[in-house]
Amino acid sequence: LEALIKQQQENDSFDVDFASRVLDKCGFDFHSFALPLDHIFRRFSREEYLKLRREQLVGLAEQACRTAIDRWGGDGRDITHLFWGTMTGALDSPTIDVQLV
């Protein structure tokens, strides 16, 4: 959080209190974000949020899948099931698992 606050010190729209509350409530020691830096902790409309989620998470999920298959060393054609979970709370269609297939 300290690094983020330092990085955003010139950003007048950065809400330190909001960022602190969100990270504290998450209960994690470390956090990562799949957003461009200028979008971290800014407030989004529902439409903006879904757009960024589509743009960022699908690519991130695809990269994770490809890495997992490479590490496994098997043939991707042998995969019969795909499990996808998210804590974003976004209901969107098609879902990321459908897009990945």
Sine and cosine of phi, psi and omega as CSV:
sin_phi,cos_phi,sin_psi,cos_psi,sin_omega,cos_omega
0.00,0.00,-0.62,0.78,0.01,-1.00
-0.87,0.50,-0.67,0.74,0.01,-1.00
-0.91,0.42,-0.64,0.77,0.02,-1.00
-0.90,0.43,-0.70,0.71,0.02,-1.00
-0.88,0.48,-0.69,0.72,0.02,-1.00
-0.89,0.46,-0.68,0.73,-0.01,-1.00
-0.90,0.43,-0.55,0.83,-0.08,-1.00
-0.99,-0.12,0.17,0.98,-0.11,-0.99
-0.87,0.49,-0.42,0.91,0.03,-1.00
-1.00,-0.01,-0.08,1.00,-0.05,-1.00
-1.00,-0.02,0.96,-0.27,-0.05,-1.00
-0.91,0.41,-0.39,0.92,-0.03,-1.00
-1.00,0.00,-0.06,1.00,0.01,-1.00
-0.96,0.28,0.83,-0.56,-0.04,-1.00
-0.98,-0.20,0.99,-0.14,-0.06,-1.00
-0.87,0.49,-0.69,0.73,-0.02,-1.00
-0.88,0.47,-0.70,0.71,0.02,-1.00
-0.88,0.47,-0.74,0.67,0.00,-1.00
-0.86,0.51,-0.68,0.73,0.01,-1.00
-0.89,0.45,-0.70,0.71,0.00,-1.00
-0.90,0.44,-0.68,0.73,-0.01,-1.00
-0.88,0.47,-0.77,0.64,-0.04,-1.00
-0.91,0.41,-0.60,0.80,0.03,-1.00
-0.91,0.42,-0.67,0.75,-0.03,-1.00
-0.94,0.33,-0.42,0.91,0.01,-1.00
-0.91,0.42,-0.52,0.85,0.03,-1.00
0.97,0.24,0.28,0.96,0.02,-1.00
-0.98,-0.18,0.49,-0.87,0.08,-1.00
-0.98,0.22,-0.51,0.86,-0.02,-1.00
-0.72,-0.69,0.47,-0.88,-0.03,-1.00
-0.72,-0.69,0.46,-0.89,0.13,-0.99
-0.69,-0.73,0.41,-0.91,-0.07,-1.00
-0.73,-0.68,0.65,-0.76,0.04,-1.00
-0.97,-0.23,0.82,0.57,-0.01,-1.00
-0.66,-0.75,0.45,-0.89,0.18,-0.98
-0.87,0.49,0.55,-0.83,-0.09,-1.00
-0.83,0.56,-0.56,0.83,-0.04,-1.00
-0.96,0.29,-0.11,0.99,0.02,-1.00
-0.97,-0.23,-0.15,0.99,-0.06,-1.00
-0.92,0.38,0.81,-0.59,0.05,-1.00
0.91,0.42,0.32,0.95,0.17,-0.99
-1.00,-0.03,0.46,-0.89,-0.01,-1.00
-0.98,0.19,0.68,-0.73,-0.05,-1.00
-0.90,-0.43,0.53,-0.85,0.25,-0.97
-0.97,0.25,0.26,-0.97,0.01,-1.00
-0.85,0.53,-0.68,0.73,-0.02,-1.00
-0.91,0.42,-0.68,0.73,0.03,-1.00
-0.89,0.46,-0.69,0.73,-0.02,-1.00
-0.87,0.49,-0.75,0.67,-0.01,-1.00
-0.90,0.44,-0.61,0.79,0.02,-1.00
-0.89,0.45,-0.75,0.66,0.01,-1.00
-0.90,0.43,-0.62,0.79,0.01,-1.00
-0.88,0.47,-0.72,0.69,0.03,-1.00
-0.87,0.50,-0.72,0.70,-0.07,-1.00
-0.92,0.38,-0.61,0.79,-0.12,-0.99
-1.00,-0.06,-0.72,0.69,-0.16,-0.99
-0.97,0.25,-0.55,0.83,0.00,-1.00
-0.90,0.45,-0.71,0.70,0.03,-1.00
-0.90,0.45,-0.66,0.76,0.03,-1.00
-0.90,0.44,-0.68,0.73,0.02,-1.00
-0.91,0.42,-0.66,0.75,0.02,-1.00
-0.89,0.45,-0.67,0.74,0.02,-1.00
-0.88,0.47,-0.67,0.74,0.01,-1.00
-0.90,0.44,-0.65,0.76,0.03,-1.00
-0.89,0.45,-0.72,0.69,-0.01,-1.00
-0.89,0.46,-0.65,0.76,0.03,-1.00
-0.90,0.43,-0.69,0.72,0.00,-1.00
-0.89,0.46,-0.67,0.74,0.01,-1.00
-0.91,0.41,-0.68,0.73,0.04,-1.00
-0.87,0.49,-0.69,0.72,0.00,-1.00
-0.92,0.39,-0.59,0.81,0.02,-1.00
-0.91,0.42,-0.68,0.73,0.03,-1.00
0.99,0.10,0.04,1.00,0.00,-1.00
-1.00,0.01,-0.17,-0.99,-0.01,-1.00
-1.00,-0.10,0.85,-0.53,-0.01,-1.00
-0.84,0.54,-0.42,0.91,0.02,-1.00
-0.94,0.35,-0.24,0.97,0.04,-1.00
-1.00,0.10,-0.13,0.99,-0.01,-1.00
-0.97,0.25,0.80,-0.60,-0.03,-1.00
-0.93,-0.37,-0.30,0.95,-0.04,-1.00
-0.68,-0.73,0.50,-0.87,0.06,-1.00
-0.74,-0.67,0.80,-0.60,0.04,-1.00
-0.92,-0.39,0.77,-0.64,-0.01,-1.00
-0.75,-0.66,0.71,-0.70,0.06,-1.00
-0.68,-0.74,0.51,-0.86,0.03,-1.00
-0.54,-0.84,0.48,-0.88,0.06,-1.00
-0.95,-0.30,0.28,0.96,-0.08,-1.00
-0.98,0.21,-0.36,0.93,0.01,-1.00
0.96,0.28,0.28,0.96,-0.02,-1.00
-0.99,-0.11,0.77,-0.64,0.13,-0.99
-0.99,-0.16,0.88,-0.47,-0.09,-1.00
-0.57,-0.82,0.46,-0.89,0.00,-1.00
-0.67,-0.74,0.70,-0.72,-0.03,1.00
-0.96,0.29,0.46,-0.89,0.00,-1.00
-0.95,0.31,0.26,-0.97,-0.09,-1.00
-0.88,0.48,-0.61,0.79,0.00,-1.00
-0.89,0.46,-0.62,0.78,0.04,-1.00
-0.92,0.40,-0.65,0.76,0.02,-1.00
-0.90,0.43,-0.58,0.81,-0.02,-1.00
-0.93,0.36,-0.59,0.81,0.00,-1.00
-0.92,0.39,0.00,0.00,0.00,0.00
